[in-house]
Amino acid sequence: MKKTIVIVDDHILIAKALEGIIGNFAEFEVVYVAENGKDLIQKFENNSKIPDIILLDISMPIMDGFETVLWLRENHPAIKVMALSMQGDDKSVIKMIKNGAKGYLLKNTHPKELENALVRLSTDGFFYPDWASKIIFSNMNNDDPANHIKISEREKEFLKYTVTELSYKEIADKMCCSPRTVESYRDQLCDKLDLKTRVGLAVFAIKNGFAG
């Protein structure tokens, strides 16, 4: 069964062009297009299909991408959001990721790269091209939290697993504890490090040498 995608973009010609491109991808299909975040919410309220993935523009009237991805994180956390924008500046990338985006691409991306990004997003749970990864790392707090925040050995062990594809239940099995205990490690670390997502924890783990 194909993964379902919704495109949220106020430029209808671009959205329709994307729909045509994705129509040639073996593993994906576009189920509909929304013109902005408010339009998307209205479609959800009118029982439109909830997709697996949303390709989300940033600059839109009424409800932009920053607001929309935050709403999706709070109301439909299972949906994987890929930002697809002309904006590649540090501020936009970091804000979208902090608000809940699991990937980031520019609109001049080649169709093959888009297809690969969607596959990686589906299998790994996130996808950032090299240029976006560099922005993420360069914007991490230079005053390294690992130097002054106490992280227990068990939390360090948990951090090692955040960069893998293991589910939290599978991580619990690896750590010989309950899934609830693993969730407590996650919540404690997110609180200590002021992070909100597993992606943020994974980036922190890699940057600070906890990834094994």
C-alpha positions as CSV (number, residue, x, y, z in Angstrom):
1,M,0.0,0.0,0.0
2,K,1.3,3.4,-0.9
3,K,2.1,6.1,1.7
4,T,-0.3,8.9,1.5
5,I,0.8,12.6,1.1
6,V,-0.9,15.9,1.5
7,I,0.7,19.0,0.0
8,V,0.1,22.3,1.8
9,D,1.1,25.2,-0.4
10,D,-0.6,28.4,-1.3
11,H,0.9,28.4,-4.8
12,I,-1.5,26.1,-6.6
13,L,0.6,25.6,-9.7
14,I,3.6,24.5,-7.6
15,A,1.4,22.2,-5.6
16,K,-0.1,20.6,-8.7
17,A,3.3,20.2,-10.3
18,L,4.5,18.4,-7.1
19,E,1.4,16.3,-7.2
20,G,2.3,15.2,-10.8
21,I,5.9,14.5,-9.8
22,I,4.9,12.4,-6.8
23,G,2.4,10.6,-9.0
24,N,5.4,8.9,-10.7
25,F,6.8,7.6,-7.3
26,A,6.2,3.9,-6.8
27,E,5.7,4.2,-3.0
28,F,3.7,7.4,-2.6
29,E,0.5,9.1,-3.7
30,V,-0.9,12.6,-3.1
31,V,-4.5,12.4,-1.7
32,Y,-5.2,16.2,-1.8
33,V,-3.8,19.7,-1.6
34,A,-4.5,22.4,1.0
35,E,-3.7,26.1,0.4
36,N,-2.6,26.9,4.0
37,G,-2.7,25.5,7.5
38,K,-6.2,26.7,8.2
39,D,-7.4,25.1,5.0
40,L,-5.8,21.8,6.1
41,I,-7.5,22.0,9.5
42,Q,-10.8,22.5,7.9
43,K,-10.3,19.5,5.6
44,F,-9.4,17.4,8.6
45,E,-12.6,18.6,10.4
46,N,-14.6,17.7,7.3
47,N,-13.3,14.1,7.5
48,S,-10.7,14.3,4.8
49,K,-8.2,11.5,4.9
50,I,-5.4,11.9,7.5
51,P,-2.2,11.3,5.5
52,D,1.1,9.6,6.5
53,I,3.2,12.6,5.3
54,I,2.6,16.3,4.8
55,L,4.8,18.4,2.5
56,L,4.5,21.8,4.1
57,D,5.4,25.2,2.7
58,I,6.5,27.9,5.2
59,S,5.4,31.3,3.7
60,M,1.6,31.1,3.4
61,P,-1.2,33.5,4.3
62,I,-3.7,33.0,7.1
63,M,-1.7,30.2,8.8
64,D,1.9,29.7,7.8
65,G,4.2,26.6,8.0
66,F,5.5,27.4,11.5
67,E,2.0,27.6,13.0
68,T,0.8,24.6,11.0
69,V,3.6,22.2,12.0
70,L,3.2,23.2,15.6
71,W,-0.6,22.4,15.4
72,L,0.1,19.1,13.7
73,R,2.6,18.1,16.4
74,E,0.1,18.8,19.1
75,N,-3.0,17.3,17.3
76,H,-1.6,14.7,14.9
77,P,1.8,13.7,16.1
78,A,1.9,10.5,14.0
79,I,2.0,12.5,10.8
80,K,5.5,13.1,9.5
81,V,6.0,16.7,8.3
82,M,8.5,17.5,5.6
83,A,9.1,21.3,5.2
84,L,9.4,22.1,1.5
85,S,10.3,25.8,1.0
86,M,12.3,28.4,-0.8
87,Q,13.6,29.5,2.6
88,G,16.9,27.8,3.5
89,D,18.1,30.3,6.2
90,D,19.2,29.1,9.6
91,K,16.3,30.7,11.5
92,S,13.6,29.0,9.3
93,V,15.3,25.6,9.4
94,I,15.8,25.6,13.2
95,K,12.3,27.0,14.0
96,M,10.6,24.4,11.8
97,I,12.5,21.5,13.4
98,K,11.9,22.8,16.9
99,N,8.2,23.1,16.0
100,G,8.1,19.5,14.9
101,A,9.2,19.0,11.3
102,K,10.9,15.7,10.7
103,G,12.6,16.9,7.4
104,Y,13.5,19.9,5.4
105,L,13.9,20.3,1.6
106,L,14.2,23.3,-0.7
107,K,11.8,23.7,-3.6
108,N,14.6,23.4,-6.2
109,T,15.3,19.8,-5.0
110,H,15.6,17.3,-7.9
111,P,12.6,14.9,-8.1
112,K,15.0,11.9,-7.4
113,E,16.2,13.6,-4.2
114,L,12.6,14.3,-3.2
115,E,11.7,10.6,-3.7
116,N,14.7,9.5,-1.7
117,A,13.9,12.0,1.1
118,L,10.3,10.7,1.3
119,V,11.6,7.1,1.5
120,R,14.0,8.0,4.2
121,L,11.4,9.9,6.1
122,S,9.1,6.9,6.0
123,T,11.7,4.4,7.1
124,D,14.0,6.4,9.4
125,G,11.4,8.8,10.8
126,F,13.3,11.9,9.7
127,F,15.5,13.2,6.8
128,Y,17.8,16.2,6.6
129,P,20.1,16.8,3.7
130,D,23.7,17.6,4.4
131,W,23.2,21.4,4.2
132,A,20.3,21.3,6.7
133,S,22.3,19.0,9.0
134,K,25.2,21.5,9.0
135,I,22.7,24.3,10.1
136,I,21.4,22.1,12.9
137,F,24.8,21.3,14.3
138,S,26.2,24.9,13.9
139,N,23.2,26.3,15.8
140,M,23.4,23.9,18.7
141,N,24.2,25.8,21.9
142,N,27.9,26.5,21.9
143,D,27.9,26.4,25.7
144,D,27.7,22.6,25.6
145,P,24.9,21.3,27.9
146,A,26.9,18.1,28.5
147,N,29.5,20.1,30.3
148,H,27.2,21.4,33.1
149,I,24.0,19.2,33.0
150,K,24.2,16.0,34.9
151,I,23.3,13.0,32.6
152,S,23.2,9.6,34.2
153,E,24.8,6.5,32.8
154,R,21.4,5.1,32.0
155,E,20.4,8.3,30.2
156,K,23.6,8.1,28.2
157,E,22.8,4.6,27.2
158,F,19.3,5.7,26.2
159,L,20.8,8.5,24.1
160,K,22.9,6.0,22.2
161,Y,19.8,4.2,21.1
162,T,18.0,7.4,20.0
163,V,20.0,7.5,16.8
164,T,18.9,4.0,15.8
165,E,15.6,2.9,14.1
166,L,14.6,1.1,17.3
167,S,11.1,1.8,18.7
168,Y,10.9,2.9,22.4
169,K,9.7,-0.6,23.2
170,E,12.7,-2.2,21.5
171,I,15.0,0.2,23.3
172,A,13.4,-0.9,26.6
173,D,14.2,-4.5,25.7
174,K,17.8,-3.6,24.9
175,M,18.1,-1.7,28.3
176,C,16.3,-4.5,30.2
177,C,13.7,-2.2,31.6
178,S,10.0,-1.3,31.0
179,P,8.9,1.0,28.1
180,R,7.6,3.4,30.8
181,T,11.1,3.7,32.3
182,V,12.5,4.5,28.8
183,E,9.8,7.2,28.4
184,S,10.9,8.7,31.7
185,Y,14.5,8.8,30.4
186,R,13.2,10.6,27.3
187,D,11.1,13.1,29.3
188,Q,13.9,13.8,31.8
189,L,16.4,14.5,29.0
190,C,14.1,16.6,27.0
191,D,13.4,18.7,30.1
192,K,17.1,19.0,31.0
193,L,18.2,19.9,27.5
194,D,15.2,21.9,26.5
195,L,14.4,19.6,23.6
196,K,11.0,18.4,22.3
197,T,11.6,15.6,19.9
198,R,13.6,12.4,19.4
199,V,15.3,14.0,16.5
200,G,16.6,16.7,18.9
201,L,17.9,14.1,21.3
202,A,19.6,12.2,18.4
203,V,21.3,15.3,17.2
204,F,22.5,16.0,20.8
205,A,23.7,12.4,21.1
206,I,25.7,12.6,17.9
207,K,27.2,16.0,18.7
208,N,28.3,15.0,22.2
209,G,29.6,11.5,21.4
210,F,26.9,9.5,23.0
211,A,25.9,7.7,19.7
212,G,28.5,4.9,20.1
